Amino acid sequence: MAALLFLIDSLLSVAQFVFLLRLLLQWARADFRNPLVRAIVQLSSPVLAPLRRVLPAVGRLDTASVVLVVLLALLRVCMPTLLSGLGLPPPAPWAALAALQILRTVLWIYFFAIFLYATLSLIAPGTYSPAQSVLNALCEPVLRPLRRLIPPLANLDLSPLWAGILIQALLILVR
């Protein structure tokens, strides 16, 4: 039973990661001609295309992606109780746990994106790669306000370090 729970949670986690990353890349206005972004779009489109016919976008908000991310989070939260035969949990705690789970996932996505962004900028500064383009689009909206507060010291940008510390503090609070 534990192996089945692990397998189902892993599959739901990967699916939620892909759809949440697509949503975050849309909000960050990433270049959808980028090969990495195109791969995420092609991976998620077979599920999102039918949903978009039912749930059209509202302004810049892709409602189909949002609904799918929420449904996957609800499934991840309720799956252990469903498979153990206890039935559905009460709706209010179920929804709260799903919201916290989505928030944790977003924070982890940004933590690792900022970590990779900072690492790539140290290893190969000033070069172009598709990964750097995606990470730039995703991380710059988060790092820009921190750069205004913490200016670079001798050409060393410490804003990724402080962003990582703030994200880890938020993850501790969300726990």
ZIDAFEN-V468119 format. One record per backbone hydrogen bond with DSSP energy under -1.0 kcal/mol. NH is the residue of the N-H (numbers start at 0). CO is the residue of the C=O. If there is no record, write none. Layout:
nh & co
NH & CO
NH & CO
//
This chain:
nh & co
4 & 0
5 & 1
6 & 2
7 & 3
8 & 4
9 & 5
10 & 6
11 & 7
12 & 8
13 & 9
14 & 10
15 & 11
16 & 12
17 & 13
18 & 14
19 & 15
20 & 16
21 & 17
22 & 18
23 & 19
24 & 20
25 & 21
26 & 22
27 & 23
29 & 24
33 & 30
37 & 33
38 & 34
39 & 35
40 & 36
41 & 37
42 & 38
43 & 39
44 & 40
47 & 43
48 & 44
51 & 47
54 & 50
57 & 60
60 & 57
62 & 60
65 & 61
66 & 62
67 & 63
68 & 64
69 & 65
70 & 66
71 & 67
72 & 68
73 & 69
74 & 70
75 & 71
76 & 72
77 & 73
78 & 74
81 & 77
82 & 78
83 & 79
84 & 81
85 & 80
93 & 89
94 & 90
95 & 91
96 & 92
97 & 93
98 & 94
99 & 95
100 & 96
101 & 97
102 & 98
103 & 99
104 & 100
105 & 101
106 & 102
107 & 103
108 & 104
109 & 105
110 & 106
111 & 107
112 & 108
113 & 109
114 & 110
115 & 111
116 & 112
117 & 113
118 & 114
119 & 115
120 & 116
121 & 117
122 & 118
123 & 119
126 & 123
132 & 128
133 & 129
134 & 130
135 & 131
136 & 132
137 & 133
138 & 134
139 & 135
141 & 138
142 & 138
143 & 139
146 & 142
147 & 143
148 & 144
149 & 145
152 & 155
155 & 152
161 & 157
162 & 158
163 & 159
164 & 160
165 & 161
166 & 162
167 & 163
168 & 164
169 & 165
170 & 166
171 & 167
172 & 168
173 & 169
174 & 170
//
